Amino acid sequence: MIELRSVNEWYDVLEKSKEEPLLVLKHSTTCPISAAAYQAFGASTADVPKYFLKVRESRPISNEIEENLGIQHESPQLFLLKDGKAVWQATHHAIRQSEVDKAVEEFV
């Protein structure tokens, strides 16, 4: 898993999704639900690149993601990106290893 720390890195990831599918997690370091989602995300066996950002520390990136994807911000929030778009997303308790793996299998 690679942490996104700048808006430019987000744009690089968005562009990379046009070449290969990938996952991006918005993670809150102060929320127990987000901690569980982060663990499920990390445990996923999906063979795609995985990125995450800490929403409190990286609010500008989180805002850009919301604007670029046209999906209202939530945290935790996981996106499967393909061709520069979110083809799947989940929030809160719906972020489970089995669901992540299933989504990647279905959309990749």
DOLUM-715100 format. One record per residue (C-alpha): residue number from 1; residue in one letter; z, x, y. Coordinates in pm, 1 decimal, m for minus. Layout:
BEGIN
[NUM; "a"; [Z; X; Y]],
...
//
This chain:
BEGIN
[1; "m"; [0.0; 0.0; 0.0]],
[2; "i"; [m96.2; 125.3; 341.6]],
[3; "e"; [87.9; 21.8; 657.2]],
[4; "l"; [m121.7; m83.0; 955.1]],
[5; "r"; [22.3; 63.4; 1274.0]],
[6; "s"; [m247.4; m1.0; 1533.9]],
[7; "v"; [m500.5; m262.6; 1634.2]],
[8; "n"; [m776.3; m6.9; 1569.9]],
[9; "e"; [m656.2; 32.6; 1211.4]],
[10; "w"; [m672.3; m346.5; 1173.0]],
[11; "y"; [m1032.9; m346.3; 1294.4]],
[12; "d"; [m1114.5; m67.8; 1045.9]],
[13; "v"; [m964.1; m277.7; 765.0]],
[14; "l"; [m1150.7; m588.3; 877.4]],
[15; "e"; [m1474.9; m387.8; 873.9]],
[16; "k"; [m1389.3; m236.8; 533.5]],
[17; "s"; [m1352.5; m589.5; 394.4]],
[18; "k"; [m1727.7; m627.4; 444.7]],
[19; "e"; [m1777.2; m354.8; 182.9]],
[20; "e"; [m1499.3; m450.5; m59.8]],
[21; "p"; [m1235.5; m724.6; m87.7]],
[22; "l"; [m881.5; m630.9; 14.3]],
[23; "l"; [m536.2; m775.6; 76.0]],
[24; "v"; [m335.7; m778.2; 400.2]],
[25; "l"; [28.3; m889.2; 419.0]],
[26; "k"; [215.1; m981.8; 736.0]],
[27; "h"; [573.2; m883.9; 657.7]],
[28; "s"; [899.9; m943.9; 842.9]],
[29; "t"; [1158.5; m674.9; 774.9]],
[30; "t"; [1443.5; m913.0; 864.0]],
[31; "c"; [1356.1; m1208.1; 639.9]],
[32; "p"; [1467.6; m1239.3; 275.0]],
[33; "i"; [1168.6; m1462.2; 193.0]],
[34; "s"; [940.2; m1193.4; 330.9]],
[35; "a"; [1123.4; m929.3; 127.0]],
[36; "a"; [1047.6; m1126.2; m190.9]],
[37; "a"; [684.0; m1168.2; m86.0]],
[38; "y"; [659.7; m793.9; m16.4]],
[39; "q"; [788.1; m719.4; m368.2]],
[40; "a"; [542.8; m964.7; m525.7]],
[41; "f"; [260.2; m814.1; m320.3]],
[42; "g"; [354.3; m463.0; m431.0]],
[43; "a"; [383.6; m570.0; m794.9]],
[44; "s"; [37.8; m725.2; m800.1]],
[45; "t"; [m193.2; m560.1; m1051.6]],
[46; "a"; [m501.8; m663.6; m854.5]],
[47; "d"; [m744.4; m374.4; m825.6]],
[48; "v"; [m813.1; m404.0; m452.6]],
[49; "p"; [m685.5; m206.3; m154.1]],
[50; "k"; [m355.0; m337.1; m16.0]],
[51; "y"; [m245.7; m321.4; 346.6]],
[52; "f"; [58.6; m456.0; 526.5]],
[53; "l"; [207.1; m470.1; 871.6]],
[54; "k"; [558.2; m527.4; 996.8]],
[55; "v"; [520.1; m820.5; 1233.1]],
[56; "r"; [817.2; m747.6; 1459.7]],
[57; "e"; [718.0; m385.8; 1506.7]],
[58; "s"; [343.9; m456.4; 1526.3]],
[59; "r"; [311.0; m783.0; 1716.0]],
[60; "p"; [m24.3; m684.6; 1878.6]],
[61; "i"; [m179.0; m635.8; 1532.5]],
[62; "s"; [m38.9; m965.8; 1411.7]],
[63; "n"; [m183.1; m1141.0; 1717.2]],
[64; "e"; [m526.2; m985.5; 1658.5]],
[65; "i"; [m523.1; m1096.2; 1295.2]],
[66; "e"; [m443.0; m1452.1; 1400.4]],
[67; "e"; [m721.4; m1448.9; 1658.6]],
[68; "n"; [m982.3; m1278.1; 1439.4]],
[69; "l"; [m922.9; m1490.8; 1131.4]],
[70; "g"; [m853.1; m1815.8; 1316.7]],
[71; "i"; [m545.1; m1883.1; 1103.7]],
[72; "q"; [m211.9; m1963.9; 1267.7]],
[73; "h"; [51.0; m1690.6; 1231.0]],
[74; "e"; [324.0; m1727.2; 973.0]],
[75; "s"; [548.7; m1469.2; 816.1]],
[76; "p"; [528.2; m1371.8; 543.7]],
[77; "q"; [156.9; m1435.4; 518.9]],
[78; "l"; [m93.7; m1283.8; 279.4]],
[79; "f"; [m470.9; m1278.9; 318.4]],
[80; "l"; [m747.0; m1189.8; 76.7]],
[81; "l"; [m1029.4; m1064.9; 297.4]],
[82; "k"; [m1391.9; m1051.9; 191.9]],
[83; "d"; [m1695.8; m1008.9; 415.6]],
[84; "g"; [m1472.9; m996.3; 724.4]],
[85; "k"; [m1314.2; m1335.4; 655.0]],
[86; "a"; [m1004.3; m1471.6; 485.0]],
[87; "v"; [m1124.5; m1630.3; 160.8]],
[88; "w"; [m767.6; m1705.2; 49.1]],
[89; "q"; [m425.0; m1702.1; 208.6]],
[90; "a"; [m69.1; m1784.0; 112.7]],
[91; "t"; [261.7; m1798.2; 294.9]],
[92; "h"; [631.2; m1784.5; 214.8]],
[93; "h"; [723.6; m1876.3; m145.1]],
[94; "a"; [357.4; m1917.3; m243.4]],
[95; "i"; [323.0; m1538.8; m232.0]],
[96; "r"; [389.5; m1459.2; m596.8]],
[97; "q"; [245.1; m1182.7; m810.6]],
[98; "s"; [73.5; m1430.4; m1042.0]],
[99; "e"; [m87.0; m1616.0; m750.1]],
[100; "v"; [m206.9; m1294.5; m586.4]],
[101; "d"; [m361.4; m1173.2; m911.2]],
[102; "k"; [m517.5; m1515.6; m972.7]],
[103; "a"; [m670.3; m1527.0; m623.4]],
[104; "v"; [m820.3; m1181.3; m657.8]],
[105; "e"; [m963.1; m1271.3; m996.6]],
[106; "e"; [m1112.4; m1594.0; m858.9]],
[107; "f"; [m1259.8; m1462.1; m534.4]],
[108; "v"; [m1357.3; m1106.4; m625.8]],
//
